[in-house]
Amino acid sequence: MEFINEYMSLIMFAVVFGLLLFGFPVAFTIGGVSLFFGLYGFGTGFFDLLPLRIWGTMTNFSLLAVPLFIYMGVMLEKSGIAEELLEAMALVFGKIKGGLAISVIFVGALMGASTGIVGATVVTMGLLSVPTMLRHNYNKSLTTGTVAASGTLGQIIPPSIVLVLLGDIMAVPIGDLFIAAVIPGLILVALYMIYVFIIALIKPEWAPPIDQAILDSISTKQLWEKVFKALIPPLFLMIAVLGSIFAGVASPTEAASVGAVGATILTAIYKRFNYRIVKDVMDATTKLTCMVFIILVGASTLGLVFRGLNGDGLVRSLILSLPFGKWGILFIVMSIIFIAGFFLDFIEITFIHVPVLAPIMIHLGVDPLWLGILIAVNLQTSFLTPPFGFSLFYLKGVTPPEISTTDIYKGIIPFVILQIIGLLIICFFPETITWLPKVLS
């Protein structure tokens, strides 16, 4: 019995993980299991501590950015910006082999910088680009892998919901995380484009250029007018949101409100702003926000019980007792998060694993800003890794019948490898993360 009490925190952690794998709802599993173990460990006095913990979480001003960024992303999904941008970029890159796939990556990066919501980007890109790429005889696996990976760029390219959540959990300024994530995001974009270009050279039948007749049907002047018109809206939103943060004019929460208003204005400019759009956007924003915050309440309860049962001290002593240095322990921490991404959503990992593992690395002297970006890039792979990669589910739901699940799974393997390469680059060259914040500060 003494052994069970000593390791009660780890048993609770294992129970939560096991129930999630069996498909139980995330928020109620985390909260319910935490309440049970809290009552076991502390008795009814546990309920004297819990309200204060939840109140402190729900009154955190920084978290107000979450519903505002969600609103901005959903509103942009309805505006038609992605559709026009994809058509214009396809014409720009159409002459080169793999040009259509490169245009998808470019648009995915811009949409990620505009919305920050992976689900909305993957669905939009899947609906627009997959049929187009198949029509131009692109390989199915390359098509699905490119679209799925490009849609996840919103996970790391600011403004990103995961960076907001990580900043709150790790006590790192969200604005600093946004600035630090710019270069790692561009590194991933470059790796994706280089891979597509090499594949197009090695296997030209996988990524042929666009039919010359299509390119000849539009003049150079018309092309650049189309590009200019398509680029202005997302660039306007990026400058409004990220520019106000980087210039120190607005906090991330204030910039999120600017983005929400900007997305609404752009939708009105595109003449798609009406009652039905507003209702759909409000419904989606409410549902997504409630999901995030109910999980946050459950995670706060889990954290309270875990620490009360000395779980953080136990995990710290177990990991620090390993015969490895700082780099070895960092590898173990990153591996745990990577493997968890095969089974859990990034929100679950952020709220369950990060509060336990991040303090250990900070205790070893690791820069919290650098660690936060490493975790964010690592978490990005959770959208792509089967069996529970959410981008794969989103994409399968909107692709034509000729695209099989096997095509999607085969397609994402090279991009998961590219993400690991990107993670290693920013890990061994910390300046890719820390340089820009130092310059702008």
HUKA-V841595 format. One line per field, one symbol per residue. ss: DSSP state (@ for helix, = for strand, . for the rest). burial: # if it has 16 or more other C-alpha atoms within 10 Angstrom, else .. Layout:
# HUKA-V841595
ss: ???
burial: ???
This chain:
# HUKA-V841595
ss: .@@@@@.@@@@@@@@@@@@@@....@@@@@@@@@@@@@@@@@@@@@@@@@@@@@@@@@..@@@@@@@@@@@@@@@@@@@.@@@@@@@@@@@@@.....@@@@@@@@@@@@@@@@@..@@@@@@@@@@@@@@@@@@....@@@@@@@@@@@@@@@@.....@@@@@@@@@@...@@@@@@@@@@@@@@@@@@@@@@@@@@@@@.........@@@@@...@@@@@@@@@@@@@@@@@@@@@@@@@@@.....@@@@@@@@@@@@@@@@@@.....@@@@@@@@@@@@@@@@@@@@@@@@@@@@@@@@@@..@@@@@@@@@@.....@@@@@@@@@@@@@@@.....@@@@@@@@@@@@@@@@@@....@@@@@@@@@@@@@@@@......@@@@@@@@@......@@@@@@@@@@@@@@@@@@@@@@@@..@@@@@@@@@@.
burial: .......###.##.###..#.....##.#######.##..#....#...#...#..#....######################.###########.##################################.###.#################################.#.######################.###.##.....#####....#.......#..##..##.##.###.###.###...##################....##...#...##.##...#..###############.#####.###...#........##..##..##.######################....#.###################.#########.##...#...###.######.###.##..##....###.##....
